[in-house]
């Protein structure tokens, strides 16, 4: 334990934050006689937060395995070193810095700007807590070398995070980093010495006015919004930063002002009305649905705290899944764009309906690994003349384009909200809702029912052991369904980069699929289930049969993976 105590004291000596220094002082004082404090100290220093393609994300607190000012200063210094090594040395690179309204986000943004500026990098900061899509758009709009967004997205209140975006030219400008950039930046972070020796320049960077927000809002006019605007929307930002930007987007593009959920309308880093600030979580939309019933809204929309994801619900029918929203948005975009060069894309864990839609409209379809860092680059690597007009992932992330422009090369919960409102307004004109459109798709293309099961692990080794067991002893049958194919994506099959996931194709009374993978941002194992029924006129009967098959499959998967 003496080595652990030495590391903690070295950390305290360089930490500029009195609050986190006090945390360590308390732990050091109590650890010798308190095993819980000793375990806590060990957890904070056993490793550092790993910088990957999702950047950094973790609980706030002192130590290298937490998000704090030392961690952020090191990350900024590593990013600066990477930029100098990889950027045109004839002129200084430009970096845009944004932040959300979580605890310490503004402070982390200032620290980032100060380190980068002192390293000779031109830094421009967004003027206030703003949605992540505004940052991603601004990076591309200015041709910046990179962008930093301080956010933990939809993680719990005690977390924060640090996303890095790459700039450059082309359709993928302003997208999240890919390998090997993540490992290169991580190595540069490892080479950073004590942060109290880093030069800082708190006056060498500038803060934007309102221009980035207005330019982002203007770019949304390139989306296929159609002519219909008669729609009543209830909206919640879930205590995040989306409300002002979404309201401005609706006003600028002619939609009636949405009804805000008053208890959740303003940013609050404690997220007091939800157990977990993720619109996918059970109960997260309860207040919004109640408000919609009170005012008689046609549609409920919700963003996650940094507004890059979108959830939707129809009053009286409940929440639509990410796959259902993705299919509705995709068909709308395909019906309102043109050209043989169009692509639609989704991930290996999303519903297979998008491939059927692509065939029906005569456009290309592609699958990627999970994460928008992959989806953003479909058709955007410079060698492929095709353009991606709709990319989505089942976890409520959508990236849309019109014939002339893709506003954001990343998830955009504001732009997606506009397009979905346009879809719902057009449906309303003929007396229908999004639920009716969903059922019409089932009649034409087959019913695709999806469900996700998760298991959280306190010990990462247990999660690894489950994946190893599934590889060593693959199932041959799940419920009434025979396993017809097993694809281990860790081997790089299906033309994708290797990833820790297994996909099972199932046949029987219905067609089905199971994908199992560890979460990339949380200590979870995720199971993605899909049951597909052939097209039929009686959608209610098809949904009842699919639900029965799904329940049986879910029970079998729970015993196989989650038990």
Secondary structure as GFF3:
##gff-version 3
##sequence-region A 1 563
A	DSSP	alpha_helix	2	14	.	.	.	ID=ss1
A	DSSP	alpha_helix	18	31	.	.	.	ID=ss2
A	DSSP	alpha_helix	35	45	.	.	.	ID=ss3
A	DSSP	beta_strand	56	59	.	.	.	ID=ss4
A	DSSP	alpha_helix	69	86	.	.	.	ID=ss5
A	DSSP	beta_strand	94	99	.	.	.	ID=ss6
A	DSSP	alpha_helix	105	118	.	.	.	ID=ss7
A	DSSP	beta_strand	122	125	.	.	.	ID=ss8
A	DSSP	alpha_helix	132	142	.	.	.	ID=ss9
A	DSSP	beta_strand	146	150	.	.	.	ID=ss10
A	DSSP	beta_strand	159	166	.	.	.	ID=ss11
A	DSSP	beta_strand	175	176	.	.	.	ID=ss12
A	DSSP	alpha_helix	181	190	.	.	.	ID=ss13
A	DSSP	three_ten_helix	195	197	.	.	.	ID=ss14
A	DSSP	beta_strand	206	207	.	.	.	ID=ss15
A	DSSP	alpha_helix	211	219	.	.	.	ID=ss16
A	DSSP	three_ten_helix	220	222	.	.	.	ID=ss17
A	DSSP	beta_strand	233	236	.	.	.	ID=ss18
A	DSSP	alpha_helix	243	252	.	.	.	ID=ss19
A	DSSP	beta_strand	259	260	.	.	.	ID=ss20
A	DSSP	three_ten_helix	262	264	.	.	.	ID=ss21
A	DSSP	alpha_helix	286	295	.	.	.	ID=ss22
A	DSSP	beta_strand	299	303	.	.	.	ID=ss23
A	DSSP	beta_strand	310	314	.	.	.	ID=ss24
A	DSSP	beta_strand	318	319	.	.	.	ID=ss25
A	DSSP	alpha_helix	322	335	.	.	.	ID=ss26
A	DSSP	beta_strand	342	347	.	.	.	ID=ss27
A	DSSP	alpha_helix	353	361	.	.	.	ID=ss28
A	DSSP	beta_strand	364	368	.	.	.	ID=ss29
A	DSSP	alpha_helix	372	375	.	.	.	ID=ss30
A	DSSP	beta_strand	387	393	.	.	.	ID=ss31
A	DSSP	beta_strand	397	400	.	.	.	ID=ss32
A	DSSP	alpha_helix	413	429	.	.	.	ID=ss33
A	DSSP	alpha_helix	434	445	.	.	.	ID=ss34
A	DSSP	beta_strand	447	456	.	.	.	ID=ss35
A	DSSP	alpha_helix	460	472	.	.	.	ID=ss36
A	DSSP	beta_strand	477	478	.	.	.	ID=ss37
A	DSSP	beta_strand	481	488	.	.	.	ID=ss38
A	DSSP	three_ten_helix	489	491	.	.	.	ID=ss39
A	DSSP	three_ten_helix	493	495	.	.	.	ID=ss40
A	DSSP	beta_strand	501	507	.	.	.	ID=ss41
A	DSSP	beta_strand	511	518	.	.	.	ID=ss42
A	DSSP	beta_strand	524	533	.	.	.	ID=ss43
A	DSSP	alpha_helix	539	557	.	.	.	ID=ss44
A	DSSP	pi_helix	558	562	.	.	.	ID=ss45
###
